[in-house]
Amino acid sequence: MPQFVVERNIPGLGDMDKETLREISAKSNAVVASLSEPYTWITSYVTGDKMYCVHEAESADAVYRHAEKGGFPADRVTEITTLIGPHSAAR
């Protein structure tokens, strides 16, 4: 199934406490559970006022539906086409 990077602009995100972030996570989990299509939230990275999330879904439209249903911003959704890392240098 395709994976997508979701860029979310959320002012003040980097200053949110762990409880607030836990509540956001719980809401996202509830939305994923309510979807009638295959969907997996892989992980998210918080960087100041932005969050970069990796989600697995059948389409970018499905990612936008998740965001809308949860009330989350989804400023940009981009399909991941290739993964590289230290392992990529091996022959």
C-alpha positions in Angstrom: 0.0 0.0 0.0 1.4 3.5 -0.8 2.8 5.6 2.0 2.5 9.4 2.2 4.2 12.2 4.1 1.7 14.7 5.5 2.9 18.2 6.3 0.9 19.9 9.0 1.4 23.5 10.0 0.3 23.9 13.6 1.3 27.1 15.4 2.6 26.4 18.9 2.9 22.7 18.3 6.5 22.6 19.6 5.4 24.1 22.9 2.5 21.6 23.5 2.9 19.4 26.6 2.9 15.6 26.5 -0.7 15.4 27.6 -1.9 17.6 24.7 0.1 15.5 22.2 -1.4 12.3 23.8 -4.9 13.7 23.2 -4.0 14.5 19.6 -2.7 11.0 19.1 -5.8 9.4 20.7 -8.0 11.5 18.4 -6.0 10.4 15.3 -6.3 6.7 16.5 -10.0 7.0 16.9 -10.4 8.5 13.4 -8.3 5.7 11.9 -10.4 3.1 13.7 -13.6 4.7 12.3 -12.5 4.7 8.7 -14.1 2.2 6.4 -10.9 1.7 4.3 -7.4 0.4 5.0 -5.4 3.1 6.8 -2.3 3.1 9.0 -0.7 6.0 10.8 3.0 5.0 10.9 4.7 7.9 12.8 5.0 11.6 13.2 7.8 14.1 13.7 7.3 17.4 15.6 9.6 20.2 14.5 8.6 23.6 15.9 5.3 24.6 14.4 5.2 21.7 11.9 4.4 18.1 12.1 5.5 15.6 9.4 3.5 12.4 9.5 3.9 9.1 7.6 0.6 7.4 6.8 -0.2 4.4 4.7 -3.3 4.6 2.7 -4.8 3.7 -0.7 -4.6 7.3 -1.9 -3.8 10.9 -1.0 -7.5 11.5 -1.0 -7.8 9.0 1.9 -5.2 10.9 3.8 -7.1 14.1 3.3 -10.3 12.4 4.5 -8.6 11.3 7.7 -7.4 14.9 8.2 -10.8 16.4 7.6 -12.6 13.9 9.8 -10.1 14.5 12.7 -10.0 18.3 12.2 -6.3 18.1 11.5 -4.6 20.4 9.0 -3.0 18.6 6.0 -1.2 21.3 4.2 0.6 19.0 1.8 0.3 15.2 1.2 3.0 13.7 -0.9 3.4 10.0 -1.9 6.7 8.4 -0.9 8.3 6.9 -4.0 11.6 5.7 -2.7 13.3 5.2 0.7 17.0 5.7 1.1 19.3 5.6 4.1 22.7 4.2 5.1 21.6 0.8 3.8 21.3 2.4 0.3 25.0 2.7 0.0 25.6 -1.1 0.1 26.0 -2.9 -3.1 
